[in-house]
Amino acid sequence: GAVVSQHPSRVICKSGTSVKIECRSLDFQATTMFWYRQFPKQSLMLMATSNEGSKATYEQGVEKDKFLINHASLTLSTLTVTSAHPEDSSFYICSASALRGAPGDEQFFGPGTRLTVL
Amino acid sequence: AQTVTQSQPEMSVQEAETVTLSCTYDTSESDYYLFWYKQPPSRQMILVIRQEAYKQQNATENRFSVNFQKAAKSFSLKISDSQLGDAAMYFCAYRSAWDWGGSEKLVFGKGTKLTVNP
């Protein structure tokens, strides 16, 4: 099946620094990538939807200037958490939909990135 | 907006027994897709089964089957011959069929934690 990777898998940073998380589709081209946040024992919360070559669409309540998303190619999307604070500590998951995919097609999920802000 | 409700935060089953996880959803759309995802302790999201709303036949994947009741907006997952490896969080998800190209987002329920007892 299709593979989505995320890097890094874990990151610890100091408060006030910025952290970049990469999401790559390894064996397929992804028109759209989704970024989720998951708190312990909770469901996935969609943060934003990114389409290659265009601005990301953010969900209500998600700060665009804090969570910068770039989808520069059909295989790579990045999420940058700017000026991270302890409350940004969470598990971040990306998923990808294949180019010219249908709504019923599977979204492929990355393994997630655990961010800890000290 | 569509919503997905999983009313069972936790469920348990004996190994080799059968368990059913409940999911209801709310939508005004007539065409959509429903999914069950599994998230084991590794946190990797895995697609278990999908159902197309316009298909009356319930989807089946080996030991996993669904009971799709469109009029009742119910989509339960039945796991037969439960195995220890089935222990995980299970998320029910909805996706509209209106937008092709893969950009339509998944709407997740809050999840059900399944424990399998040996």
Chai-1 contact restraints between the chains, C-beta under 6 A:
chainA,res_idxA,chainB,res_idxB,connection_type,confidence,min_distance_angstrom,max_distance_angstrom,comment,restraint_id
A,T31,B,G101,contact,1.0,0.0,6.0,A-B,restraint_1
A,T31,B,G102,contact,1.0,0.0,6.0,A-B,restraint_2
A,T32,B,G102,contact,1.0,0.0,6.0,A-B,restraint_3
A,T32,B,S103,contact,1.0,0.0,6.0,A-B,restraint_4
A,S43,B,F108,contact,1.0,0.0,6.0,A-B,restraint_5
A,S43,B,K110,contact,1.0,0.0,6.0,A-B,restraint_6
A,S43,B,G111,contact,1.0,0.0,6.0,A-B,restraint_7
A,L44,B,F108,contact,1.0,0.0,6.0,A-B,restraint_8
A,L46,B,K105,contact,1.0,0.0,6.0,A-B,restraint_9
A,T49,B,K105,contact,1.0,0.0,6.0,A-B,restraint_10
A,S97,B,G102,contact,1.0,0.0,6.0,A-B,restraint_11
A,G101,B,G102,contact,1.0,0.0,6.0,A-B,restraint_12
A,P103,B,Y33,contact,1.0,0.0,6.0,A-B,restraint_13
A,P103,B,R95,contact,1.0,0.0,6.0,A-B,restraint_14
A,P103,B,A97,contact,1.0,0.0,6.0,A-B,restraint_15
A,P103,B,E104,contact,1.0,0.0,6.0,A-B,restraint_16
A,G104,B,Y33,contact,1.0,0.0,6.0,A-B,restraint_17
A,G104,B,E52,contact,1.0,0.0,6.0,A-B,restraint_18
A,E106,B,L47,contact,1.0,0.0,6.0,A-B,restraint_19
A,F109,B,M45,contact,1.0,0.0,6.0,A-B,restraint_20
A,P111,B,Q44,contact,1.0,0.0,6.0,A-B,restraint_21
A,G112,B,R43,contact,1.0,0.0,6.0,A-B,restraint_22
